[in-house]
Amino acid sequence: MTPSIGLNLRVTGHCNQGGRKYMEDAFVVAYQQSEDQKDLEYAYFGIFDGHGGREAALFAKEHLMNNIVSQKSFWSDDDNQVLKAIRDGFLATHRAMWREVG
């Protein structure tokens, strides 16, 4: 993983329902530290468009981050392995969502 640099971030989130009857979008902001590798920190920003329905956005909000960070390669020093972990986390979330609705 590329070396971290000291940054101060101020993050806010906002959802706008617009003309729809229900809010279908979701977002999450999380700052995490690995329990077994305390020197690896990451920030997670998730924006989930509810075009698949509110349930799809909420499912992704609840599961995507854990499905990404649970990949062993997420904690690699190799950026390509980290990118693979992110892709695999998305695929795991997609498959889990299909099992849920299937």
Buried (B, 14 or more C-beta within 10 A) or exposed (E): BEEEEEEEEEEEEEEEEEEEEEEBBBBBEEEEEEEEEEEBEBEEEBBBEBEBEBEBBBBBBEBBBEBBBEBEBBBBEEEEBBEBBBEBBBEBBBEBBEEEEE
